[in-house]
Amino acid sequence: MDDLVDIITLENLEQKLPQWNPSSPSHFHALVDMGSNGIRFSILDLSPPQTRLLRCVYRERAAISLFDALSGPSLLFPDETIHLVSKTLARFRSIAIDDYGVPPNQLRVFATEAMRRAQNAKAMLEAIGAASPGLSVSILAPPVETLFGSVGACSGFVDVKGLFLDLGGGSVQMTYLDSGTAKSQAQDGAVGPEVAAALAGQSLPFGAARLIKILNSSDAEVKTSELSLLHNGMSEAFKTLCAQFPTLAAAAEAQQSRAGTGGNTPPGIDVYLCGGGFRGYGSMLMRRHPIQPYPIPSIGAFKVSGELFGDTKELLKFNESHEGKVFGMSKRRRLQFPAIVAVVDALIAAVPPIRSVTFCAGGNREGVLMMSLPPDIRYSNPLDCPLDTTQGSLALPPKPVSASVQDVLDALQSAFPESVDLATTTTVFGLQLGTLYAQEIWNGLGSDAEKNASAALHHAASSPEQPGLTHLARAVLGVTTRARWGAGLAPVDEQLENSLRALIESADPAANFWADYTGAVTAAVVALVKRWPSSKQAIQDKIRFRSTVEDGNPFHIKLQIFVNETATAGLDFDEIVDLFKSLKKYKHGGKQVLVNVATFP
């Protein structure tokens, strides 16, 4: 494997990790994190003076579990997984380079535990190279994964001082980081405080995907033995860190000897958690938080007391008994929840009563970029970053290159049957909201779909006054934009959406259906066209629609979607069809949409 891929270690990190160049003609950087539970892809803008903000302009996650794909005692990737991964990375490469103009040397691919364990990793790397000539994969040594994970988690805060853990599919890492010490050492000319933390970091082979297999085993002796290894490993990891970091040891000793002490701030250990497994635990905590519905949907910077964090039995019981959805948790994460709880229980047993737990949104990708920045930027306060005066906002949509708003609207309207008079329907078209809607289509691609769906509803309800926006227009615009993201809603947002839909229903019983249909069509366009198109032809070159109705009924729609064969490499057609699944709820009301996807060369 060594002759095909760079293995990044702490010893060669400085040579292997390119540094940020303020004179680069493009400040777009693309990163792919081939994690054990999924492959995450993002494009970030490091343009000064907002470099420290790590502004994400596009992100996507491919639900490919490399760890689950490993099969047999020899831990081999199946051929179909190798093919799917290579095609997916080729699509990501095309989005980065062709759609966003990312320089090839600023596109980086990293792999972690699953690729470290696979016996046929060489075959995977060869397939990736064949599908994407010139694209290489860097495999992170465990200490480097710990480094990137902890630094990436820190990127979302001003100052941190605490224990860091990252729970992935194949492993869990633990280290300690004090950003205040890092800053002072950097000012004194010293380097490497984060590297020192990574060197001290501990990695245990108990990721959520691996551990759930053990817990689901029928061999009770194996389960008992592995859980004992987890608890012992977590305890030894914490003791090792205490031996190397006096401030951590002092915090632990203060907590253990606090009996009868007073003060407003109790002593103890502050813990920061990142990685998909821990974020799932945070989502469950948010669902069961004493404040209901919890008002902030983002898991990033969600903070709870150690007491609330330790309520594992009640959370596990709720996960087993609750049949509805839990915002922020997929079905896969719900199935893994007993394994996540096992890791949390081991952490609680190993660490003195924890004072607070903060969940982090950042991870390996942000850590890679943070470590490429000079110390003066890396340790700067992100709250002090000036606004981009050329845009006046951090989230304005890109200006059209040559395609007009009408070109975009024409593409969307082509998915409607000819019998539907869009000029008179209660839609973003009939209400003359096309320009406002179009400018939101590619806005926010760097944020999670859930955040964008929430923002669409709240913007509709509370945005500044604008001539021509009636209450009905606000409701239709908000619900349609929310439908464009096709994401789940936090409980705090569901009531707002229900109220907006009730307003729409009172004006036109069919309008909610058309809002959801417009949103689904838009999502299908964005699945192929990844940013504002350069021309009307640029849309038609990737996706086209043909819509008919049955028996003259405008609500019995047959929608044919034609997609470019090359543009869909690595993309599952079922994912496009699933964009319209929300419309199934209208079937009992006599409305239905049958979707078929075909390719054209």
C-alpha positions in Angstrom: 0.0 0.0 0.0 2.9 2.4 0.7 3.7 2.7 -3.0 0.3 3.9 -3.8 -0.6 6.3 -1.0 0.8 8.8 1.4 0.6 7.8 5.0 0.5 11.0 7.0 2.3 10.7 10.4 3.2 13.3 12.9 6.8 13.0 11.8 6.1 13.9 8.2 3.1 16.1 8.8 4.9 19.3 8.0 6.1 17.9 4.6 2.9 16.2 3.7 0.4 19.0 4.6 0.5 22.0 2.2 0.3 25.3 3.9 -2.3 28.0 3.1 -1.0 30.4 0.5 -2.5 34.0 0.8 -1.3 34.7 -2.7 -3.1 31.7 -4.3 -5.3 32.7 -7.3 -8.1 30.6 -5.7 -8.9 30.2 -2.0 -11.4 27.4 -2.6 -10.2 24.2 -0.9 -12.0 20.8 -1.3 -11.6 18.0 1.2 -12.9 14.4 1.3 -13.0 12.5 4.6 -13.3 8.8 3.9 -14.6 7.9 7.4 -15.7 4.5 8.6 -19.4 5.5 8.8 -19.6 7.7 5.7 -17.7 9.7 3.1 -17.9 13.5 3.7 -17.1 16.1 1.1 -16.9 19.8 1.5 -15.6 22.9 -0.3 -14.4 25.8 1.9 -13.5 29.4 1.1 -10.4 30.6 2.9 -10.3 34.1 1.3 -8.9 36.7 3.6 -9.8 38.6 5.7 -12.3 35.8 6.7 -9.9 32.9 6.5 -10.3 31.9 10.1 -14.1 31.4 9.6 -13.5 28.4 7.3 -16.6 29.4 5.3 -18.1 26.2 3.8 -19.7 26.8 0.5 -20.7 23.3 -0.4 -21.0 20.0 1.5 -22.3 16.5 0.9 -22.2 13.1 2.6 -22.3 9.8 0.8 -23.9 7.1 3.0 -21.2 4.6 2.4 -20.1 2.7 5.5 -16.6 1.5 4.8 -16.4 -0.3 8.1 -19.7 -2.2 7.5 -18.4 -3.1 4.1 -15.4 -4.9 5.4 -16.2 -8.6 5.3 -14.7 -11.9 6.3 -11.9 -12.6 8.8 -9.4 -11.1 6.3 -11.4 -7.7 6.3 -11.8 -7.2 2.6 -13.8 -4.5 0.7 -16.3 -6.1 -1.7 -15.9 -5.3 -5.4 -19.2 -3.4 -5.4 -18.0 -1.1 -2.6 -14.8 -0.4 -4.3 -16.6 0.5 -7.5 -19.1 2.7 -5.7 -16.4 4.6 -3.7 -14.3 5.2 -6.8 -17.3 6.6 -8.8 -18.4 8.7 -5.8 -14.9 10.2 -5.5 -14.9 10.9 -9.2 -18.1 12.8 -8.9 -16.8 14.8 -5.9 -13.7 15.6 -7.9 -15.8 16.9 -10.8 -17.9 19.1 -8.5 -14.8 20.6 -6.9 -12.7 21.2 -10.1 -15.3 21.6 -12.8 -18.1 23.3 -11.0 -16.2 25.3 -8.3 -12.8 25.8 -9.9 -10.9 24.3 -7.0 -7.2 23.9 -8.0 -6.3 20.2 -8.2 -3.5 20.8 -5.6 -6.1 22.1 -3.2 -8.3 19.0 -3.4 -7.3 16.5 -0.7 -8.7 13.1 0.2 -8.1 11.5 3.7 -8.9 8.0 4.9 -9.1 6.7 8.5 -9.7 3.5 10.4 -11.5 1.4 7.8 -8.8 2.0 5.2 -6.1 1.3 7.8 -7.7 -2.1 8.6 -8.6 -3.3 5.0 -6.4 -6.0 3.6 -7.3 -5.0 0.1 -6.9 -1.2 0.5 -4.5 -1.4 -2.4 -7.4 -2.4 -4.7 -9.5 0.4 -3.5 -6.7 2.9 -4.1 -6.1 1.6 -7.6 -9.8 1.9 -8.5 -9.9 5.5 -7.2 -6.8 6.3 -9.3 -8.3 4.8 -12.4 -11.6 6.7 -12.0 -9.9 9.9 -11.1 -6.5 10.2 -12.7 -4.2 12.2 -10.5 -6.3 11.9 -7.4 -4.4 10.5 -4.4 -5.6 9.3 -1.0 -3.7 10.1 2.2 -4.2 7.6 5.0 -4.0 9.2 8.5 -2.1 7.5 11.2 -4.1 7.4 14.4 -2.2 10.3 16.1 -2.8 12.5 13.1 -6.5 11.6 13.1 -6.6 12.6 16.7 -4.8 15.9 15.8 -7.1 16.8 13.0 -10.2 15.8 15.0 -9.4 17.8 18.1 -8.2 20.9 16.2 -11.2 20.8 13.9 -13.5 20.6 17.0 -11.7 23.6 18.4 -12.3 25.6 15.2 -15.9 26.4 16.3 -14.9 28.1 19.5 -12.9 31.1 20.8 -11.1 29.3 23.7 -11.2 25.7 24.8 -9.6 23.8 27.7 -10.6 20.2 28.2 -10.7 16.6 27.2 -11.5 15.8 23.6 -13.0 12.6 22.3 -13.9 11.7 18.7 -16.2 8.7 18.1 -16.2 7.3 14.6 -17.3 4.0 13.1 -14.1 2.1 13.8 -12.4 3.8 16.7 -12.6 6.4 19.4 -9.8 8.9 20.1 -9.1 10.8 23.3 -6.7 13.7 24.0 -6.4 16.9 25.9 -6.1 20.4 24.5 -5.7 23.8 26.0 -6.0 26.5 23.4 -4.8 29.2 25.8 -1.5 27.3 26.2 -1.3 26.9 22.5 -1.7 30.6 21.9 0.9 31.6 24.5 3.4 29.1 23.1 2.8 30.3 19.6 3.4 33.9 20.7 6.7 32.8 22.3 7.8 31.3 19.0 7.3 27.7 20.2 5.4 25.3 17.9 3.5 22.1 18.1 1.2 22.3 21.1 -1.5 20.5 19.1 1.0 18.0 17.9 2.0 17.4 21.5 -1.7 16.7 22.3 -1.9 14.3 19.3 1.3 12.5 20.4 -0.3 12.0 23.8 -3.7 11.0 22.3 -5.1 7.6 22.8 -6.9 5.6 20.2 -9.2 2.6 21.1 -10.7 0.2 18.5 -14.3 0.7 19.8 -16.1 2.8 17.2 -19.8 2.7 17.0 -20.0 0.4 13.9 -17.5 -2.1 15.3 -19.0 -2.1 18.8 -22.6 -2.6 17.8 -21.6 -5.8 16.0 -20.0 -7.0 19.3 -23.1 -6.1 21.3 -25.4 -7.8 18.8 -23.3 -11.0 19.1 -25.0 -14.0 20.7 -21.8 -14.8 22.5 -22.2 -13.3 26.0 -18.6 -14.1 27.0 -17.3 -12.1 24.0 -19.5 -9.1 24.8 -18.4 -9.1 28.5 -14.8 -9.4 27.5 -14.9 -6.6 24.9 -16.8 -4.2 27.2 -14.2 -4.9 29.9 -11.5 -4.0 27.4 -13.4 -0.8 26.5 -13.7 0.3 30.1 -10.1 -0.6 31.0 -8.8 1.1 27.8 -10.8 4.3 28.5 -9.5 4.4 32.1 -5.9 3.8 31.1 -6.2 6.5 28.3 -7.4 9.1 30.8 -4.7 8.2 33.3 -2.0 8.5 30.6 -3.3 11.9 29.7 -3.3 13.0 33.3 0.3 11.9 33.6 1.3 14.1 30.7 -0.9 17.2 31.3 -0.6 18.7 34.8 -3.7 21.0 34.3 -5.8 17.9 33.5 -4.5 16.1 36.5 -5.1 19.1 38.7 -8.7 19.3 37.5 -9.2 15.6 38.2 -7.7 15.9 41.7 -9.8 19.0 42.5 -13.0 17.1 41.5 -12.1 14.1 43.6 -11.4 16.2 46.7 -14.3 18.8 46.4 -16.5 17.3 49.2 -18.0 20.2 51.1 -16.4 23.0 49.0 -18.3 26.0 48.0 -18.0 28.4 45.1 -20.1 29.3 42.0 -18.0 27.3 39.6 -17.5 23.7 40.8 -14.2 22.0 39.9 -14.2 19.2 37.4 -13.5 18.1 33.8 -14.9 19.8 30.8 -15.3 17.5 27.9 -15.7 18.2 24.1 -17.1 15.6 21.9 -17.1 15.3 18.1 -17.7 12.6 15.5 -20.9 11.2 14.2 -21.5 8.8 17.1 -21.2 11.4 19.8 -23.3 13.9 17.7 -26.0 11.2 17.7 -25.9 11.1 21.5 -26.1 14.8 21.6 -29.2 14.7 19.3 -30.8 12.3 21.7 -29.9 14.6 24.7 -31.5 17.5 22.8 -34.7 15.5 22.2 -34.9 14.7 26.0 -33.6 18.1 27.2 -35.7 19.7 30.0 -36.4 22.7 27.6 -38.9 21.3 25.0 -38.9 21.9 22.2 -35.2 22.8 22.4 -34.9 26.1 20.5 -31.6 25.7 18.6 -31.5 22.9 16.0 -27.7 22.9 15.5 -25.7 20.3 17.5 -22.6 22.5 17.2 -21.9 24.2 20.6 -24.8 22.3 22.3 -23.7 22.2 26.0 -25.1 20.1 28.9 -24.1 19.5 32.4 -22.3 16.3 33.4 -25.3 15.2 35.3 -27.6 15.4 32.3 -25.0 13.8 30.1 -24.8 10.8 32.4 -28.5 9.9 32.1 -27.6 7.0 29.8 -30.2 4.5 31.1 -33.1 6.8 30.4 -31.8 7.7 27.0 -31.3 4.1 26.0 -34.8 3.3 27.2 -36.2 6.2 25.2 -34.3 5.0 22.1 -35.8 1.5 22.4 -39.4 2.6 23.1 -39.7 5.7 20.9 -41.2 4.8 17.5 -41.1 8.3 16.0 -38.1 10.1 14.5 -35.4 11.8 16.6 -34.2 15.0 14.9 -30.5 14.7 13.9 -30.4 10.9 14.1 -30.7 8.5 11.1 -32.1 5.0 11.4 -28.6 3.7 11.3 -27.5 5.9 14.2 -30.5 4.8 16.2 -29.5 1.2 15.7 -26.0 2.0 16.8 -27.2 3.9 19.9 -26.5 1.0 22.4 -22.9 1.0 21.3 -22.7 4.8 21.6 -24.1 4.5 25.2 -21.5 1.8 26.0 -18.7 4.3 25.0 -20.4 7.1 27.1 -20.7 4.8 30.1 -17.0 3.8 29.8 -16.1 7.5 29.6 -18.1 8.4 32.7 -16.6 5.5 34.6 -13.1 6.6 33.6 -13.3 10.3 34.2 -14.1 11.9 37.6 -17.7 13.4 37.7 -17.7 15.5 34.5 -18.6 19.2 34.9 -19.8 19.9 31.4 -20.0 18.4 27.9 -19.9 20.4 24.7 -20.8 18.9 21.3 -18.7 20.1 18.4 -19.6 20.3 14.7 -16.1 20.5 13.4 -13.9 17.4 12.6 -11.1 16.2 10.4 -11.8 18.5 7.4 -11.7 21.6 9.5 -8.7 20.3 11.4 -6.7 19.8 8.2 -7.4 23.4 7.1 -6.7 24.9 10.6 -3.3 23.2 10.7 -2.5 24.6 7.3 -3.0 28.2 8.6 -0.3 30.3 10.1 -0.5 30.6 14.0 -1.6 34.3 13.9 -4.7 33.3 12.0 -5.2 29.9 13.6 -5.3 31.4 17.1 -7.3 34.5 16.2 -10.7 35.1 17.5 -13.3 34.2 14.8 -15.7 36.8 16.3 -13.2 39.5 15.4 -13.2 38.6 11.7 -14.4 41.6 9.6 -17.4 41.2 7.3 -16.7 40.7 3.6 -17.4 44.3 2.4 -17.6 43.1 -1.2 -20.8 41.2 -0.4 -21.9 42.8 2.8 -23.0 39.4 4.1 -21.6 36.0 4.8 -24.3 34.1 2.9 -25.3 36.0 -0.2 -26.0 33.7 -3.2 -23.5 33.7 -6.0 -24.3 36.2 -8.8 -25.4 34.6 -12.1 -22.6 34.3 -14.6 -24.8 34.4 -17.6 -27.9 32.4 -16.9 -30.8 34.7 -16.0 -33.3 34.1 -13.2 -35.9 33.4 -15.9 -33.6 30.6 -17.3 -33.6 28.9 -13.9 -37.4 29.4 -13.5 -38.0 28.0 -17.0 -36.1 24.8 -16.1 -38.3 24.4 -13.0 -41.5 25.1 -14.8 -40.7 22.5 -17.4 -41.5 19.9 -14.8 -45.1 21.1 -14.5 -47.8 19.7 -16.8 -48.9 22.0 -19.6 -52.5 21.9 -18.2 -51.4 23.7 -15.0 -51.6 27.4 -15.5 -48.7 28.6 -13.4 -49.6 32.2 -13.8 -52.7 31.7 -11.7 -51.7 29.0 -9.3 -50.8 29.7 -5.7 -47.1 28.9 -6.2 -43.9 30.9 -6.1 -44.5 31.4 -9.9 -48.1 32.6 -9.7 -47.4 34.9 -6.7 -44.5 36.4 -8.7 -41.9 35.2 -6.1 -39.7 33.6 -8.7 -36.7 36.0 -8.3 -36.7 35.7 -4.5 -37.0 31.9 -4.7 -34.4 31.4 -7.4 -31.7 33.3 -5.5 -32.1 30.9 -2.6 -31.7 27.7 -4.6 -27.9 27.5 -4.5 -27.6 29.6 -1.3 -26.4 27.7 1.8 -24.9 24.6 0.1 -22.1 24.8 2.7 -24.5 24.3 5.5 -26.5 21.2 6.6 -29.9 20.8 4.9 -31.6 20.8 8.3 -30.2 24.2 9.1 -31.2 25.6 5.7 -34.8 24.2 6.1 -35.1 25.8 9.5 -33.7 29.1 8.2 -36.2 29.2 5.3 -39.1 28.9 7.6 -37.8 31.5 10.1 -36.8 33.9 7.3 -40.3 33.6 5.9 -41.8 34.5 9.3 -39.5 37.2 10.5 -37.5 38.6 7.6 -37.5 42.5 7.2 -40.5 44.1 5.5 -40.4 44.1 1.7 -43.0 45.6 -0.6 -45.2 43.0 -2.2 -44.7 40.3 0.4 -48.2 39.4 1.8 -48.5 36.9 4.6 -49.6 34.3 2.0 -46.5 35.0 -0.1 -44.2 34.7 2.9 -45.8 31.3 3.8 -45.5 29.9 0.2 -42.0 31.1 -0.2 -40.9 29.7 3.2 -42.6 26.3 2.8 -41.4 25.9 -0.8 -37.8 26.7 0.1 -38.0 24.4 3.1 -39.3 21.7 0.7 -36.3 22.4 -1.6 -34.0 21.1 1.1 -36.1 18.0 1.8 -34.7 17.8 5.3 -36.1 16.9 8.7 -37.1 19.6 11.1 -36.3 20.1 14.7 -39.3 20.1 17.0 -39.1 23.8 17.6 -39.5 24.3 13.8 -42.4 21.9 13.2 -45.0 24.1 14.9 -43.9 27.1 12.7 -44.2 25.0 9.6 -47.6 23.7 10.6 -48.8 27.3 11.1 -47.4 28.4 7.7 -49.1 25.5 6.0 -52.4 26.2 7.7 -52.2 29.7 6.3 -51.6 28.4 2.8 -54.3 25.8 3.2 -56.9 28.5 4.1 -56.1 30.3 0.8 -55.8 27.4 -1.6 -56.2 23.7 -0.6 -53.8 22.6 -3.4 -51.0 25.1 -2.7 -49.1 22.9 -0.1 -48.9 20.2 -2.7 -47.5 22.5 -5.3 -45.0 23.9 -2.8 -43.7 20.4 -2.0 -43.7 19.5 -5.7 -41.7 22.7 -6.6 -39.3 22.0 -3.8 -38.7 18.4 -5.0 -38.2 19.5 -8.6 -35.7 22.1 -7.4 -33.8 19.5 -5.3 -33.6 17.3 -8.4 -32.0 20.1 -10.4 -29.5 20.8 -7.7 -28.6 17.1 -7.5 -27.1 17.5 -11.0 -26.4 21.3 -11.2 -24.2 22.1 -8.3 -24.0 25.9 -8.5 -25.7 28.8 -10.3 -25.5 27.6 -14.0 -23.4 29.4 -16.5 -26.3 29.3 -19.1 -29.7 27.8 -19.7 -28.1 25.1 -21.8 -25.8 24.2 -18.9 -29.0 23.1 -17.1 -30.4 21.2 -20.0 -27.1 19.5 -20.6 -27.4 17.8 -17.2 -31.2 17.4 -16.5 -34.5 17.7 -18.3 -38.1 17.1 -17.4 -41.2 15.8 -19.2 -44.5 15.9 -17.4 -47.9 14.6 -18.3 -51.2 14.0 -16.4 -53.5 11.0 -16.3 -57.2 11.3 -17.5 -56.9 15.1 -17.5 -56.4 15.2 -13.7 -53.7 17.9 -13.0 -52.9 16.1 -9.7 -52.1 12.8 -11.2 -48.7 13.6 -12.6 -46.3 11.3 -14.5 -42.9 13.0 -14.3 -40.0 11.7 -16.4 -36.5 13.0 -15.4 -33.7 12.7 -17.9 -30.2 13.0 -16.5 -26.8 13.2 -18.2 -25.1 9.8 -17.9 -21.7 11.4 -17.1 -23.0 13.9 -14.6 -24.6 11.1 -12.5 -21.5 8.9 -12.1 -21.6 7.5 -8.6 -25.1 8.9 -8.0 -27.9 6.5 -7.2 -31.0 7.1 -9.2 -33.1 6.0 -6.3 -31.8 9.1 -4.4 -33.4 11.3 -7.1 -36.7 9.5 -6.9 -36.6 9.7 -3.1 -36.6 13.5 -3.4 -40.3 13.2 -4.2 -41.2 10.8 -1.4 -42.7 13.6 0.7 -45.5 13.9 -1.9 -46.8 10.4 -1.0 -48.7 12.0 2.0 -51.1 13.6 -0.5 -52.1 10.3 -2.1 -55.2 9.9 0.2 -56.3 13.3 -1.1 -56.3 12.3 -4.7 -52.9 13.7 -5.6 -50.0 11.6 -6.7 -46.7 11.9 -8.6 -45.1 8.9 -10.4 -41.4 9.5 -11.1 -39.2 7.8 -13.6 -35.5 8.5 -14.1 -33.6 7.8 -17.4 -30.2 8.8 -18.8 -29.2 10.5 -22.0 -25.6 10.7 -23.3 
